[in-house]
Amino acid sequence: MTASATTLVREELVGLPVEVVAASNPDLVGIEGDVVMETTRTLGIEQDDRVLQVPKADATFEWTLSTGTGVRTAGERLVGRPARRTEKGGDSTWR
């Protein structure tokens, strides 16, 4: 399935290009690169041959989809185990 603005929070995030556009820690703003790792509470973003851990709940992310479209997502919508987040169904807030 190809990620879209409406389905992004249910998609696999590893491999997608992302930029931190807002964060409670100003040092995190501007981090951009590909997501190489995801945990329950953090995203590992590869930048300049380093992997930087960014807390999901404290940031707003802008994703670049394969169509070139940019999608902003509040990080608190992404908090959760990756496997469980992508499996949500029914009346889930993820849809």
SULCORBEL-V456052 format. One record per residue. N is the residue number from 1. SS is DSSP state (alpha for helix, beta for strand, coil for the rest). D_FIRST is the distance of its C-alpha to the first C-alpha in Angstrom with 2 decimals. Layout:
N:SS:D_FIRST  N:SS:D_FIRST
This chain:
1:coil:0.00  2:coil:3.78  3:coil:6.41  4:coil:9.13  5:coil:12.61  6:coil:12.30  7:coil:9.40  8:alpha:10.37  9:alpha:12.74  10:alpha:10.44  11:coil:8.20  12:coil:9.72  13:coil:12.29  14:coil:14.00  15:coil:13.96  16:coil:13.46  17:beta:16.70  18:beta:18.54  19:beta:22.07  20:beta:24.25  21:beta:25.80  22:beta:27.92  23:beta:29.22  24:coil:32.25  25:coil:33.30  26:alpha:33.91  27:alpha:33.69  28:alpha:29.91  29:coil:29.39  30:coil:28.34  31:coil:26.66  32:beta:23.77  33:beta:21.78  34:beta:18.72  35:beta:17.85  36:beta:19.06  37:beta:19.65  38:beta:18.95  39:coil:21.44  40:coil:22.12  41:coil:24.01  42:beta:23.37  43:beta:21.10  44:beta:22.45  45:beta:22.28  46:beta:23.71  47:beta:26.34  48:coil:29.30  49:coil:28.87  50:beta:28.93  51:beta:26.45  52:beta:27.22  53:beta:26.45  54:beta:25.68  55:beta:26.06  56:coil:23.15  57:coil:25.50  58:coil:27.85  59:beta:25.65  60:beta:23.56  61:beta:20.75  62:beta:19.51  63:beta:16.14  64:beta:15.61  65:coil:12.19  66:coil:11.54  67:coil:13.15  68:coil:16.13  69:coil:16.00  70:beta:17.50  71:beta:16.58  72:beta:19.23  73:beta:18.77  74:beta:21.75  75:alpha:21.62  76:alpha:23.01  77:alpha:19.77  78:coil:18.21  79:coil:21.17  80:coil:20.56  81:coil:19.66  82:alpha:16.17  83:alpha:15.53  84:alpha:16.96  85:alpha:15.25  86:alpha:11.70  87:alpha:13.25  88:coil:15.11  89:coil:15.41  90:coil:18.10  91:coil:20.09  92:coil:18.49  93:coil:19.05  94:coil:15.57  95:coil:14.13
